[in-house]
Structure formats: structure tokens, C-alpha cells
Amino acid sequence: MHPVLIQFGSITLYTYGLFVGLGFLAAVGFAGKQSRQYGIVKEEMTDLFFLILISSIIGARALYVIVNFNEFASDPISVFKIWNGGLVFYGGFITALITALIFVQKKRLPLGKTADIIAPSIALGHAIGRIGCFFAGCCYGEQCDLPWAVTFKDPASLAPLNIALHPTQIYEAISNFILFLILIAIDKKKKIDGITFGFYVFFYGILRTFIETFRGDPRGDFILNFLSTSQGIGISMSIVGLCIVVYLSKCKKNVAGKKQNGRN
């Protein structure tokens, strides 16, 4: 739509970068609020999110470059032009998860509680960041004739011009915001730490796999041209999330059973 928000001489403010930044600030703000409720020092959560930001950008860009290697083979410098769009969430999620685990272990933070703070925060930040994708034209959808189809006309857009497309970026933004609300509700009623994170992994994998069916940009192949790379990761992610939820639920039942036997 409008990849460049403001351009003044040699200074350019990209809409994509603006919304990614706003998403990060929203995630940090929400995580800081939640950390107080969990008894975790706010500054430690801020440090964690700063590391998550850096590692997620590196991982997200790396996976995008790998999936679209031919696009960068002739122009390696373009690998670093992330302001033009081109980040794969799963790549960022995996590297951020590894970074977070190392940080949590080093700082000796409670793993389950920290994960439950991070999960809805990521969903909120992701929802806002996807609006940046919409303005940049990356992550665009397939051609369609639906009433809510969008047509990109700005020459700087990464999406095909003058063609009605699925607004997959908006699908992602809305689904992530709804997921954010669901996770808040789960977190308020949970009886064991870590399960909110498990539900996030499970639900996001399902939502992303479904939305991928409407994507029109190069997706990479995972299984015999049937599943894209993101769909393959999404399905795997859902399975892992389900395993986390089931495992933690069983742990809760076992603890409750032992307490009951102790009373008897």
C-alpha cells in the first residue's frame, strides 16, 4: 500500500519498520505489566525482550533468505535490507526461543512463568507487526475476487501490482490479536505454569497453516509441493504445542492425586 511513510532528503521512514518497532514496544509493555504480577523483575524481562528482538530478526531474515535463495544470489547485499520486508516468523521464533532458554537458565528465572509472559506478548507484537507487512506488500496473498480483496498500486510495494489479492497480512494480524485475547483468558484461569505458552504454540501453528493456503508469494516446498515450508513447520509446531499442554495437564493431575492420597 504505502511502503514508505515519510521521505525527507536522504532520510526514509519505512512503514514496515515503524510497525515492527511499535509491535516490539507493545510486546515489551505488556510483558512488563505481566512480569509484576508474576513477581519477576521488569528490567530482566526488558533485557530478555531486547535479546529476543535481535535474535528473532536475525533468524527470521536467515530463514527468508534460505527459502528464497535465488532472489539473493545475484545481489547478496540485499540480504541486509530488511526494511524492504522479508522476514519469516518461524525462523525468528526458533532463534528467539533458543535465546530465551539460554537467558532464562542464566538468570535462573522460572521457566513456566516466563514462557507464559512471553506467549501473549509475542502474539500482540506479531499482530501489530503484520500491519507493517500489509503496507510493505510482503507476505501477500493469492489472486481472488472477494469483496475484501486488496490491490497494490505503489511501485515500491513487494506485492504484484494492480491485481486483486487476498489480504493475508490482515488475516495474520487479526488472527494474532484474537489469539492474544484467547491467551489472556487462558492465563487467568490456568492452574499450572507453562500451559499458556503450550496453547500459544498449538493455536498459532494451526492458524498459520490455514492462512498459508491463501498466500501467493514464493513459499518454498516442504513435502512434494503439497505443503509449504511454513505449513510444515506450523503442523510440527502444533504437535509440539499439543504435547506441552497434554504433558503439563498430566503433571497437574499427578500432583493433585498425590496431594489427595496424602490427605487420605
Secondary structure, DSSP 8 states (H G I E B T S, - for coil): --SEEEEETTEEEEHHHHHHHHHHHHHHHHHHHHHHHHT--HHHHHHHHHHHHHHHHHHHHHHHHHHTHHHHHT-GGGGG-GGG----HHHHHHHHHHHHHHHHHHHT--HHHHHHHHHHHHHHHHHHHHHHHHHHT-S-B-B---TT-EEB--TT-SS-BTSEE--HHHHHHHHHHHHHHHHHHHHHH-SSTTHHHHHHHHHHHHHHHHHGGGB-S---EEETTTEEHHHHHHHHHHHHHHHHHHHHHHHHHHHHHHHHHHH-
